[in-house]
Amino acid sequence: MVQAKVAASEKLAINLFVAGVGGLFLWDSHTLQGGSAYFPISIGVALIVLTALSALNTVMTKEGATLTDEASLIHGVAGLVLLGLFVLGATFLGFVTSSLWFLPAMAWLGGEKRWVRIGVITLTFALLTTLLFHVLFSQTMPPELIFGDVL
């Protein structure tokens, strides 16, 4: 990976962009009925709160430019391709099923080499997603390949 300098103003601009994406999730959730809005609301609120905390940290620490790893163009393109395949997979195989291959693939692409850690995080995400929306919120989950709902 290439080391690149990122200024505090750039970090704040990125925070503003990500918070804006969170705002779009919240805005879009108003078009949904009842429990269907829970997921986009939770994603939107999480994006806004986490970016606000990140921006606050940047301002409070009064950081100047810092060195950071920057993904190469090929890694960025590969990530976008994986994201497209994930969206297609979620449509036909189910969200949780697609997460089981997407999260490890993105972690590997990002340079993570600890496969046990990747597996634990991926399985925890799948379990918590199912418990949160199916059990806690009593939402009907879309058909999932891993549960035998999709042929």
Phi and psi restraints in degrees (value plus and minus 20) as a CYANA .aco file:
   2 VAL   PHI    -114.6   -74.6
   2 VAL   PSI     115.7   155.7
   3 GLN   PHI    -103.9   -63.9
   3 GLN   PSI     110.4   150.4
   4 ALA   PHI    -154.6  -114.6
   4 ALA   PSI     128.2   168.2
   5 LYS   PHI    -106.6   -66.6
   5 LYS   PSI     114.4   154.4
   6 VAL   PHI    -144.3  -104.3
   6 VAL   PSI     101.5   141.5
   7 ALA   PHI     -97.6   -57.6
   7 ALA   PSI     137.0   177.0
   8 ALA   PHI     -79.0   -39.0
   8 ALA   PSI     -57.0   -17.0
   9 SER   PHI     -84.8   -44.8
   9 SER   PSI     -53.9   -13.9
  10 GLU   PHI     -88.0   -48.0
  10 GLU   PSI     -61.0   -21.0
  11 LYS   PHI     -81.6   -41.6
  11 LYS   PSI     -62.5   -22.5
  12 LEU   PHI     -85.8   -45.8
  12 LEU   PSI     -57.2   -17.2
  13 ALA   PHI     -84.8   -44.8
  13 ALA   PSI     -60.8   -20.8
  14 ILE   PHI     -84.4   -44.4
  14 ILE   PSI     -61.9   -21.9
  15 ASN   PHI     -79.2   -39.2
  15 ASN   PSI     -62.7   -22.7
  16 LEU   PHI     -83.6   -43.6
  16 LEU   PSI     -62.1   -22.1
  17 PHE   PHI     -81.8   -41.8
  17 PHE   PSI     -67.6   -27.6
  18 VAL   PHI     -85.6   -45.6
  18 VAL   PSI     -59.9   -19.9
  19 ALA   PHI     -82.4   -42.4
  19 ALA   PSI     -56.1   -16.1
  20 GLY   PHI     -83.7   -43.7
  20 GLY   PSI     -58.9   -18.9
  21 VAL   PHI     -82.9   -42.9
  21 VAL   PSI     -61.2   -21.2
  22 GLY   PHI     -80.5   -40.5
  22 GLY   PSI     -59.4   -19.4
  23 GLY   PHI     -83.1   -43.1
  23 GLY   PSI     -57.8   -17.8
  24 LEU   PHI     -83.9   -43.9
  24 LEU   PSI     -60.1   -20.1
  25 PHE   PHI     -80.3   -40.3
  25 PHE   PSI     -65.2   -25.2
  26 LEU   PHI     -82.8   -42.8
  26 LEU   PSI     -64.4   -24.4
  27 TRP   PHI     -82.5   -42.5
  27 TRP   PSI     -63.0   -23.0
  28 ASP   PHI     -87.1   -47.1
  28 ASP   PSI     -50.4   -10.4
  29 SER   PHI     -85.4   -45.4
  29 SER   PSI     -41.1    -1.1
  30 HIS   PHI     -92.0   -52.0
  30 HIS   PSI     -35.4     4.6
  31 THR   PHI    -104.7   -64.7
  31 THR   PSI     -30.3     9.7
  32 LEU   PHI    -115.2   -75.2
  32 LEU   PSI     135.9   175.9
  33 GLN   PHI    -122.0   -82.0
  33 GLN   PSI     117.2   157.2
  34 GLY   PHI      34.9    74.9
  34 GLY   PSI    -152.0  -112.0
  35 GLY   PHI     -86.2   -46.2
  35 GLY   PSI     -37.9     2.1
  36 SER   PHI     -84.4   -44.4
  36 SER   PSI     -40.1    -0.1
  37 ALA   PHI    -105.2   -65.2
  37 ALA   PSI     -32.0     8.0
  38 TYR   PHI     -78.2   -38.2
  38 TYR   PSI     -66.7   -26.7
  39 PHE   PHI     -84.4   -44.4
  39 PHE   PSI     -72.5   -32.5
  40 PRO   PHI     -84.1   -44.1
  40 PRO   PSI     -51.4   -11.4
  41 ILE   PHI     -85.6   -45.6
  41 ILE   PSI     -65.2   -25.2
  42 SER   PHI     -85.0   -45.0
  42 SER   PSI     -58.9   -18.9
  43 ILE   PHI     -85.8   -45.8
  43 ILE   PSI     -65.8   -25.8
  44 GLY   PHI     -81.3   -41.3
  44 GLY   PSI     -66.6   -26.6
  45 VAL   PHI     -83.8   -43.8
  45 VAL   PSI     -63.0   -23.0
  46 ALA   PHI     -81.1   -41.1
  46 ALA   PSI     -64.8   -24.8
  47 LEU   PHI     -81.6   -41.6
  47 LEU   PSI     -64.3   -24.3
  48 ILE   PHI     -87.1   -47.1
  48 ILE   PSI     -66.1   -26.1
  49 VAL   PHI     -85.3   -45.3
  49 VAL   PSI     -66.1   -26.1
  50 LEU   PHI     -86.7   -46.7
  50 LEU   PSI     -58.6   -18.6
  51 THR   PHI     -91.3   -51.3
  51 THR   PSI     -52.6   -12.6
  52 ALA   PHI     -84.0   -44.0
  52 ALA   PSI     -61.0   -21.0
  53 LEU   PHI     -85.5   -45.5
  53 LEU   PSI     -60.5   -20.5
  54 SER   PHI     -84.5   -44.5
  54 SER   PSI     -62.9   -22.9
  55 ALA   PHI     -84.8   -44.8
  55 ALA   PSI     -61.9   -21.9
  56 LEU   PHI     -80.9   -40.9
  56 LEU   PSI     -62.5   -22.5
  57 ASN   PHI     -81.9   -41.9
  57 ASN   PSI     -62.5   -22.5
  58 THR   PHI     -83.0   -43.0
  58 THR   PSI     -62.9   -22.9
  59 VAL   PHI     -90.6   -50.6
  59 VAL   PSI     -63.2   -23.2
  60 MET   PHI     -89.1   -49.1
  60 MET   PSI     -54.2   -14.2
  61 THR   PHI    -103.1   -63.1
  61 THR   PSI     -31.1     8.9
  62 LYS   PHI      30.3    70.3
  62 LYS   PSI      26.3    66.3
  63 GLU   PHI     -90.2   -50.2
  63 GLU   PSI     125.1   165.1
  64 GLY   PHI    -110.9   -70.9
  64 GLY   PSI    -167.1  -127.1
  65 ALA   PHI     -92.5   -52.5
  65 ALA   PSI     117.5   157.5
  66 THR   PHI    -145.0  -105.0
  66 THR   PSI     132.6   172.6
  67 LEU   PHI    -101.3   -61.3
  67 LEU   PSI     119.4   159.4
  68 THR   PHI    -166.7  -126.7
  68 THR   PSI     140.0   180.0
  69 ASP   PHI     -99.2   -59.2
  69 ASP   PSI     115.6   155.6
  70 GLU   PHI    -138.8   -98.8
  70 GLU   PSI     109.8   149.8
  71 ALA   PHI     -88.4   -48.4
  71 ALA   PSI     124.5   164.5
  72 SER   PHI     -92.7   -52.7
  72 SER   PSI     145.3   185.3
  73 LEU   PHI     -79.1   -39.1
  73 LEU   PSI     -60.6   -20.6
  74 ILE   PHI     -85.4   -45.4
  74 ILE   PSI     -56.2   -16.2
  75 HIS   PHI     -86.9   -46.9
  75 HIS   PSI     -59.1   -19.1
  76 GLY   PHI     -84.5   -44.5
  76 GLY   PSI     -63.4   -23.4
  77 VAL   PHI     -85.7   -45.7
  77 VAL   PSI     -62.8   -22.8
  78 ALA   PHI     -81.9   -41.9
  78 ALA   PSI     -58.9   -18.9
  79 GLY   PHI     -82.9   -42.9
  79 GLY   PSI     -60.5   -20.5
  80 LEU   PHI     -86.6   -46.6
  80 LEU   PSI     -58.8   -18.8
  81 VAL   PHI     -83.4   -43.4
  81 VAL   PSI     -64.9   -24.9
  82 LEU   PHI     -81.2   -41.2
  82 LEU   PSI     -60.0   -20.0
  83 LEU   PHI     -82.3   -42.3
  83 LEU   PSI     -62.9   -22.9
  84 GLY   PHI     -82.0   -42.0
  84 GLY   PSI     -62.3   -22.3
  85 LEU   PHI     -85.8   -45.8
  85 LEU   PSI     -55.1   -15.1
  86 PHE   PHI     -84.0   -44.0
  86 PHE   PSI     -64.3   -24.3
  87 VAL   PHI     -82.0   -42.0
  87 VAL   PSI     -63.9   -23.9
  88 LEU   PHI     -83.5   -43.5
  88 LEU   PSI     -64.2   -24.2
  89 GLY   PHI     -83.2   -43.2
  89 GLY   PSI     -60.3   -20.3
  90 ALA   PHI     -84.0   -44.0
  90 ALA   PSI     -53.1   -13.1
  91 THR   PHI     -88.0   -48.0
  91 THR   PSI     -62.5   -22.5
  92 PHE   PHI    -120.9   -80.9
  92 PHE   PSI     -47.2    -7.2
  93 LEU   PHI    -129.7   -89.7
  93 LEU   PSI     -38.9     1.1
  94 GLY   PHI      90.5   130.5
  94 GLY   PSI     131.9   171.9
  95 PHE   PHI     -85.5   -45.5
  95 PHE   PSI     -69.7   -29.7
  96 VAL   PHI     -85.2   -45.2
  96 VAL   PSI     -64.1   -24.1
  97 THR   PHI     -78.6   -38.6
  97 THR   PSI     -66.2   -26.2
  98 SER   PHI     -87.7   -47.7
  98 SER   PSI     -51.7   -11.7
  99 SER   PHI     -83.4   -43.4
  99 SER   PSI     -49.0    -9.0
 100 LEU   PHI     -86.5   -46.5
 100 LEU   PSI     -43.7    -3.7
 101 TRP   PHI    -125.5   -85.5
 101 TRP   PSI     -49.8    -9.8
 102 PHE   PHI     -89.5   -49.5
 102 PHE   PSI     -67.6   -27.6
 103 LEU   PHI     -81.2   -41.2
 103 LEU   PSI     -66.8   -26.8
 104 PRO   PHI     -83.6   -43.6
 104 PRO   PSI     -57.5   -17.5
 105 ALA   PHI     -84.0   -44.0
 105 ALA   PSI     -62.2   -22.2
 106 MET   PHI     -89.4   -49.4
 106 MET   PSI     -57.2   -17.2
 107 ALA   PHI     -83.7   -43.7
 107 ALA   PSI     -64.2   -24.2
 108 TRP   PHI     -82.9   -42.9
 108 TRP   PSI     -62.5   -22.5
 109 LEU   PHI     -81.8   -41.8
 109 LEU   PSI     -55.0   -15.0
 110 GLY   PHI     -98.6   -58.6
 110 GLY   PSI     -21.8    18.2
 111 GLY   PHI      82.3   122.3
 111 GLY   PSI     -17.8    22.2
 112 GLU   PHI     -91.6   -51.6
 112 GLU   PSI     108.1   148.1
 113 LYS   PHI    -133.0   -93.0
 113 LYS   PSI     -27.4    12.6
 114 ARG   PHI    -107.6   -67.6
 114 ARG   PSI      74.8   114.8
 115 TRP   PHI     -87.3   -47.3
 115 TRP   PSI     -52.6   -12.6
 116 VAL   PHI     -84.6   -44.6
 116 VAL   PSI     -64.4   -24.4
 117 ARG   PHI     -81.3   -41.3
 117 ARG   PSI     -64.8   -24.8
 118 ILE   PHI     -79.9   -39.9
 118 ILE   PSI     -64.8   -24.8
 119 GLY   PHI     -82.9   -42.9
 119 GLY   PSI     -63.5   -23.5
 120 VAL   PHI     -83.9   -43.9
 120 VAL   PSI     -65.2   -25.2
 121 ILE   PHI     -84.5   -44.5
 121 ILE   PSI     -62.8   -22.8
 122 THR   PHI     -83.4   -43.4
 122 THR   PSI     -68.1   -28.1
 123 LEU   PHI     -85.9   -45.9
 123 LEU   PSI     -56.8   -16.8
 124 THR   PHI     -83.4   -43.4
 124 THR   PSI     -62.9   -22.9
 125 PHE   PHI     -80.9   -40.9
 125 PHE   PSI     -66.3   -26.3
 126 ALA   PHI     -82.7   -42.7
 126 ALA   PSI     -64.0   -24.0
 127 LEU   PHI     -84.8   -44.8
 127 LEU   PSI     -67.0   -27.0
 128 LEU   PHI     -86.7   -46.7
 128 LEU   PSI     -57.1   -17.1
 129 THR   PHI     -81.6   -41.6
 129 THR   PSI     -65.6   -25.6
 130 THR   PHI     -84.9   -44.9
 130 THR   PSI     -66.3   -26.3
 131 LEU   PHI     -84.0   -44.0
 131 LEU   PSI     -63.5   -23.5
 132 LEU   PHI     -83.6   -43.6
 132 LEU   PSI     -71.8   -31.8
 133 PHE   PHI    -106.9   -66.9
 133 PHE   PSI     -56.0   -16.0
 134 HIS   PHI    -104.1   -64.1
 134 HIS   PSI     -66.7   -26.7
 135 VAL   PHI    -106.5   -66.5
 135 VAL   PSI     -75.2   -35.2
 136 LEU   PHI     -90.8   -50.8
 136 LEU   PSI     -69.0   -29.0
 137 PHE   PHI    -110.0   -70.0
 137 PHE   PSI     -24.2    15.8
 138 SER   PHI      34.0    74.0
 138 SER   PSI      21.0    61.0
 139 GLN   PHI    -111.1   -71.1
 139 GLN   PSI     122.8   162.8
 140 THR   PHI     -93.6   -53.6
 140 THR   PSI     100.6   140.6
 141 MET   PHI    -100.4   -60.4
 141 MET   PSI     127.1   167.1
 142 PRO   PHI     -82.3   -42.3
 142 PRO   PSI     140.5   180.5
 143 PRO   PHI     -75.8   -35.8
 143 PRO   PSI     118.1   158.1
 144 GLU   PHI    -146.0  -106.0
 144 GLU   PSI     114.2   154.2
 145 LEU   PHI     -81.8   -41.8
 145 LEU   PSI     -61.4   -21.4
 146 ILE   PHI     -88.9   -48.9
 146 ILE   PSI     -38.3     1.7
 147 PHE   PHI    -120.0   -80.0
 147 PHE   PSI     -13.4    26.6
 148 GLY   PHI      59.2    99.2
 148 GLY   PSI      -5.0    35.0
 149 ASP   PHI    -105.0   -65.0
 149 ASP   PSI     -40.7    -0.7
 150 VAL   PHI    -136.6   -96.6
 150 VAL   PSI     113.4   153.4
